[in-house]
Amino acid sequence: MLTGFIGTGGALLVAGFALILAKFRGHLPGRNTDQIVLTASVVLMLLAGALAAYVGIGHWVVQLLRGISNLIGSAGPVVLALLGFAVLLMVAVAVFRTATDRALWVAFSLPLIAAAINRGIFADINAHLQPAANQAEMMLRAKLGA
């Protein structure tokens, strides 16, 4: 049952690697390595979120987000789109400007929100993240021998 819930574990593996990388970024030599490593961790968490969006727990979270937006009523999709836009801006700032520890978890949630909205710009984001997630999962399966 747990295997169906977390899928191949690729999302957990990538997210764990990103968190460990972000945790020990201060131990690396160099002037700007902290920000470079934290930015790389944010990108890895974005990939981990994309991997998680297409397994059991990700489908559950997407359905939960859609259910909450439907519970609000006709304003639900608008609220979800505004939340998605805020998350998208925070991730963009983290990748292109200054990354923070909070941006790690926000980057993980972006693919889940994009999958829940599935309209407009978020449908394009979701359409680009799904093939990348599938390719990363196949690569992880081949490397791990699963």
C-alpha positions as CSV (number, residue, x, y, z in Angstrom):
1,M,0.0,0.0,0.0
2,L,2.8,2.4,0.9
3,T,4.5,1.7,-2.4
4,G,1.4,2.9,-4.3
5,F,1.2,5.9,-2.2
6,I,4.7,7.2,-2.8
7,G,5.3,5.6,-6.2
8,T,8.9,4.8,-7.0
9,G,10.2,7.0,-4.3
10,G,11.9,9.3,-6.8
11,A,10.2,12.4,-5.4
12,L,11.4,11.5,-1.9
13,L,14.9,10.8,-3.1
14,V,15.2,14.1,-5.0
15,A,13.5,16.1,-2.2
16,G,15.7,14.5,0.4
17,F,18.9,15.2,-1.6
18,A,17.8,18.9,-2.1
19,L,17.1,19.3,1.6
20,I,20.5,17.8,2.6
21,L,22.2,19.9,0.0
22,A,20.5,23.1,1.3
23,K,21.3,22.1,5.0
24,F,25.0,21.8,4.4
25,R,25.5,24.6,2.0
26,G,27.4,26.7,4.5
27,H,30.3,24.1,4.6
28,L,31.3,24.6,1.0
29,P,34.3,26.9,0.1
30,G,33.9,29.9,-2.0
31,R,32.2,33.3,-2.0
32,N,28.8,32.8,-3.5
33,T,28.5,29.1,-3.1
34,D,25.7,29.4,-0.5
35,Q,23.3,31.1,-2.9
36,I,24.3,28.9,-5.9
37,V,23.8,25.7,-3.9
38,L,20.5,27.0,-2.4
39,T,19.3,27.9,-5.9
40,A,20.2,24.5,-7.2
41,S,18.2,23.0,-4.2
42,V,15.2,25.1,-5.1
43,V,15.3,23.7,-8.7
44,L,15.7,20.2,-7.4
45,M,12.7,20.7,-5.1
46,L,10.7,21.9,-8.1
47,L,11.6,18.7,-9.9
48,A,10.7,16.7,-6.8
49,G,7.3,18.4,-6.7
50,A,6.8,17.5,-10.4
51,L,7.7,13.9,-9.6
52,A,5.3,13.9,-6.6
53,A,2.5,15.4,-8.6
54,Y,2.1,12.3,-10.7
55,V,2.1,9.6,-8.0
56,G,-0.5,8.5,-5.5
57,I,0.1,11.2,-2.8
58,G,0.3,13.9,-5.5
59,H,-3.0,12.9,-7.0
60,W,-4.5,13.0,-3.5
61,V,-3.1,16.5,-2.9
62,V,-4.3,17.7,-6.3
63,Q,-7.8,16.4,-5.7
64,L,-7.8,18.0,-2.2
65,L,-6.8,21.4,-3.7
66,R,-9.6,21.0,-6.3
67,G,-12.1,20.0,-3.7
68,I,-11.2,23.0,-1.5
69,S,-11.5,25.4,-4.5
70,N,-14.9,23.8,-5.4
71,L,-16.0,24.2,-1.7
72,I,-15.4,27.9,-1.9
73,G,-17.7,28.2,-4.8
74,S,-17.3,30.2,-8.0
75,A,-14.5,32.2,-6.5
76,G,-12.5,29.0,-5.7
77,P,-10.7,28.7,-9.0
78,V,-9.8,32.4,-8.8
79,V,-8.4,32.0,-5.3
80,L,-6.5,29.0,-6.5
81,A,-5.1,30.9,-9.5
82,L,-4.0,33.8,-7.3
83,L,-2.3,31.3,-4.9
84,G,-0.6,29.7,-7.9
85,F,0.5,33.0,-9.2
86,A,2.0,34.0,-5.8
87,V,3.8,30.7,-5.6
88,L,5.1,31.0,-9.2
89,L,6.5,34.5,-8.4
90,M,8.1,33.3,-5.2
91,V,9.8,30.4,-7.0
92,A,10.9,32.7,-9.9
93,V,12.5,35.1,-7.4
94,A,14.2,32.2,-5.6
95,V,15.6,30.9,-8.8
96,F,16.6,34.1,-10.5
97,R,17.3,36.4,-7.6
98,T,17.7,35.3,-4.0
99,A,16.8,31.8,-2.8
100,T,15.6,31.2,0.8
101,D,14.9,28.1,2.8
102,R,11.2,28.7,2.6
103,A,11.4,28.8,-1.2
104,L,12.3,25.1,-1.1
105,W,8.9,24.0,0.1
106,V,7.1,26.6,-2.0
107,A,9.0,25.2,-5.1
108,F,7.8,21.7,-4.1
109,S,4.2,22.9,-4.0
110,L,4.2,24.7,-7.4
111,P,3.7,21.6,-9.6
112,L,0.9,20.4,-7.3
113,I,-0.9,23.7,-7.6
114,A,-0.3,23.9,-11.4
115,A,-1.8,20.4,-11.7
116,A,-4.8,21.4,-9.7
117,I,-5.5,24.6,-11.7
118,N,-4.8,23.1,-15.2
119,R,-5.8,26.3,-17.0
120,G,-4.1,29.1,-18.8
121,I,-0.4,29.6,-18.0
122,F,-0.6,26.9,-15.3
123,A,-1.7,24.3,-17.9
124,D,1.4,25.2,-19.9
125,I,3.6,24.9,-16.8
126,N,2.0,21.5,-16.0
127,A,2.4,20.4,-19.6
128,H,6.1,21.2,-19.5
129,L,6.7,19.7,-16.0
130,Q,5.0,16.3,-16.7
131,P,7.4,15.1,-19.5
132,A,10.4,16.3,-17.4
133,A,9.0,14.4,-14.4
134,N,8.5,11.3,-16.5
135,Q,12.0,11.5,-18.0
136,A,13.6,12.0,-14.5
137,E,11.6,9.1,-13.1
138,M,12.8,6.8,-15.9
139,M,16.4,8.0,-15.4
140,L,16.1,7.3,-11.6
141,R,14.6,3.9,-12.3
142,A,17.5,3.0,-14.6
143,K,20.2,4.3,-12.2
144,L,18.6,2.6,-9.2
145,G,17.8,-0.6,-11.0
146,A,14.1,-0.5,-10.1
